[in-house]
Protein backbone atom coordinates (compact mmCIF):
# COMPACT_ATOMS: atom_id res chain seq x y z
CA UNK A 1 0.00 0.00 0.00
CA UNK A 2 1.34 3.41 -0.94
CA UNK A 3 0.48 6.67 0.79
CA UNK A 4 1.02 10.12 -0.65
CA UNK A 5 1.06 13.62 0.84
CA UNK A 6 -1.84 15.84 -0.21
CA UNK A 7 -0.63 19.07 1.41
CA UNK A 8 2.99 19.52 2.42
CA UNK A 9 3.44 20.83 5.97
CA UNK A 10 5.46 23.96 6.67
CA UNK A 11 7.26 22.04 9.43
CA UNK A 12 8.01 18.37 8.74
CA UNK A 13 8.81 16.12 11.71
CA UNK A 14 10.38 12.74 10.97
CA UNK A 15 10.86 10.19 13.72
CA UNK A 16 13.39 7.50 12.88
CA UNK A 17 12.88 3.92 13.99
CA UNK A 18 15.80 3.63 16.40
CA UNK A 19 14.37 0.88 18.61
CA UNK A 20 13.49 -2.60 17.40
CA UNK A 21 11.19 -5.02 19.20
CA UNK A 22 11.59 -8.45 17.67
CA UNK A 23 9.91 -10.70 20.23
CA UNK A 24 10.32 -14.20 18.79
CA UNK A 25 13.95 -13.74 17.68
CA UNK A 26 15.05 -11.76 20.72
CA UNK A 27 17.59 -12.98 23.24
CA UNK A 28 16.79 -12.91 26.96
CA UNK A 29 18.05 -9.31 27.49
CA UNK A 30 15.99 -8.00 24.58
CA UNK A 31 12.85 -9.74 25.88
CA UNK A 32 13.43 -8.38 29.39
CA UNK A 33 14.14 -4.81 28.34
CA UNK A 34 11.97 -4.41 25.26
CA UNK A 35 14.24 -4.73 22.23
CA UNK A 36 17.47 -3.22 21.00
CA UNK A 37 18.66 0.08 19.59
CA UNK A 38 19.13 0.37 15.83
CA UNK A 39 22.60 1.88 15.32
CA UNK A 40 22.52 2.32 11.53
CA UNK A 41 24.12 5.59 10.51
CA UNK A 42 22.30 8.05 8.25
CA UNK A 43 23.49 11.10 6.37
CA UNK A 44 21.19 13.99 7.16
CA UNK A 45 20.22 16.32 4.32
CA UNK A 46 20.64 19.73 5.93
CA UNK A 47 19.22 21.62 2.92
CA UNK A 48 17.26 20.84 -0.21
CA UNK A 49 15.10 17.94 1.01
CA UNK A 50 12.65 17.42 -1.87
CA UNK A 51 9.30 15.69 -1.20
CA UNK A 52 7.99 15.99 -4.77
CA UNK A 53 8.00 12.23 -5.40
CA UNK A 54 5.84 11.67 -2.31
CA UNK A 55 3.11 14.16 -3.27
CA UNK A 56 -0.36 13.03 -4.36
CA UNK A 57 -1.40 13.54 -7.98
CA UNK A 58 -2.70 17.06 -8.52
CA UNK A 59 -0.83 18.43 -5.49
CA UNK A 60 1.61 21.24 -6.03
CA UNK A 61 5.26 20.46 -5.46
CA UNK A 62 6.42 21.89 -2.13
CA UNK A 63 9.41 24.15 -1.71
CA UNK A 64 12.54 22.26 -0.58
CA UNK A 65 13.02 21.74 3.15
CA UNK A 66 15.99 22.58 5.33
CA UNK A 67 16.91 20.82 8.54
CA UNK A 68 16.26 23.14 11.50
CA UNK A 69 16.60 20.79 14.49
CA UNK A 70 17.27 17.24 15.56
CA UNK A 71 16.88 15.16 18.70
CA UNK A 72 19.57 12.59 19.44
CA UNK A 73 19.63 9.50 21.65
CA UNK A 74 22.84 8.05 23.04
CA UNK A 75 22.78 4.76 24.88
CA UNK A 76 20.64 1.65 24.80
CA UNK A 77 16.94 0.78 25.13
CA UNK A 78 17.14 0.40 28.92
CA UNK A 79 18.87 3.72 29.46
CA UNK A 80 20.43 6.56 27.62
CA UNK A 81 20.72 10.28 27.20
CA UNK A 82 18.92 12.70 24.89
CA UNK A 83 20.48 15.80 23.37
CA UNK A 84 19.25 18.22 20.74
CA UNK A 85 20.63 20.56 18.12
CA UNK A 86 18.93 23.48 16.43
CA UNK A 87 19.75 26.01 13.76
CA UNK A 88 19.29 29.75 14.32
CA UNK A 89 20.09 31.56 11.10
CA UNK A 90 23.24 29.84 9.82
CA UNK A 91 24.54 28.85 13.26
CA UNK A 92 23.93 25.42 14.80
CA UNK A 93 23.58 25.06 18.57
CA UNK A 94 23.89 21.92 20.67
CA UNK A 95 21.75 21.41 23.78
CA UNK A 96 22.91 18.90 26.39
CA UNK A 97 21.14 19.30 29.73
CA UNK A 98 22.18 22.77 30.91
CA UNK A 99 25.02 23.14 28.40
CA UNK A 100 24.48 25.10 25.17
CA UNK A 101 27.29 25.30 22.63
CA UNK A 102 27.81 26.21 18.98
CA UNK A 103 28.35 23.27 16.62
CA UNK A 104 30.21 22.90 13.35
CA UNK A 105 27.86 21.88 10.49
CA UNK A 106 29.81 18.64 9.91
CA UNK A 107 28.83 17.53 13.43
CA UNK A 108 25.16 17.63 12.37
CA UNK A 109 25.66 15.51 9.24
CA UNK A 110 28.96 13.67 9.49
CA UNK A 111 30.35 12.02 6.36
CA UNK A 112 30.33 8.60 8.02
CA UNK A 113 26.67 8.85 8.97
CA UNK A 114 24.87 9.86 12.14
CA UNK A 115 23.70 6.95 14.31
CA UNK A 116 22.34 9.08 17.18
CA UNK A 117 19.60 11.11 15.45
CA UNK A 118 16.16 10.07 16.61
CA UNK A 119 13.90 12.89 15.41
CA UNK A 120 14.44 15.39 12.58
CA UNK A 121 12.62 18.70 12.11
CA UNK A 122 12.61 20.39 8.70
CA UNK A 123 11.23 23.78 7.63
CA UNK A 124 9.81 24.33 4.16
CA UNK A 125 11.35 27.09 2.08
CA UNK A 126 15.15 27.11 2.23
CA UNK A 127 16.54 30.54 3.08
CA UNK A 128 13.22 32.06 4.05
N, C-alpha and C positions, 0 to 999 in steps of 0.2 A: 504494500500500500504506500502510495506517495502522497505527501502533503506539501502544499505550496503556501506561500505568504500572499495574502490579498492586499494588505496595507503594511508597508514597512514602518517599523517604529522609529521614532527619533533617537531613542536610547535602546540599544540591543544588549540584553544580558544573556550570556551563554554560560551554563554550568557544565563543567566537564565531568565525566564519569571517572572519578579518581578512586572509588571504593568498589570492590567486586565482592559479591555474595554468592558463592557457588557452593551451595549446601551439600550436594551428593558427592562432589569431588574434593571437598575441603578436608584438610587435616584437622587434628583435634584442636589446635590453637585457633584456627579459622572458625571452627564451629562454636567454640567458646566465646570468641570475641567479635563475631559477626563479619568475617571476611578478611580481605587483605587490600592494601593500597596499591593502586595501579601507578607504576612509576614511569610510564612511557613519556619520553620527552616530546614536546611540541615546539614548533617555531611560531611565535605569535606575530601576526601581521599588525604592525603598529599603525599603518596608514593604508588606505586604498582597499579595504575589505569590500568586495563587490558581491551583492546578493542577487544580482539579476537572474541567474539561472534558477533561483529558488522561488521566483515570483510567479503568481498565478497568471494564466492567460488573460490579457486585457488590462493587467495592472501596469502602472508606469514603473519604469526602472528607478530604483532609489539612488540617491547620491551615495558615493562611497562612504564607508565608515572609517573612523579612526579610533584606535584604542585609547580610552581615557582613564581606565583603572583596572586593577586586577586584585584578586584575593588569592593568597597562597596558603598552602598547608604543608607543614614540615612535620614528619613523624610517621606514625603508624595509625591503624584503625583504633587501637585501644588508647591512644594518647598522642598528642602532638601540639603544635603551636601554629597559630594563624598570624599572618602579616598581610599588609596591603600596600599597594603602590598606586599613585594617582598622578595624572598630568595636570599641571596648571600652566596654561600657555604652552611654551616649549620645554618646560622644566618638569622632570619627574621627581616625585617625592616618595620616600619609603616610610611606612608607618609600622613600628614594631613596639607594641605596648606604649610606653610613654616617650619613646625615641622617634623623632622625625628627622630624616636626613635627605639630602639631594642624592639622586641616583643617575649614573651614566645610562644612556639609552640602551647600550649593549647588555646591561644587567636585566632589562625588561625582556628582551628577546635574544638570548644568547645563541650564537651560531650552532652550538651543540644541542640545542633544544632545552626547553624549560620543563622540568618534571614536577615543579611545585605548584604551578598555577591551577586553581580550583574553579574560579569564577572570573569571567572576562566581561568588561563593560565597554561598549563601543558607542560613539556618538555619530549620528549621520551628518554628513556635510563637512568634509575635511577643510580645515582652515577657516571655518566660520565661527 
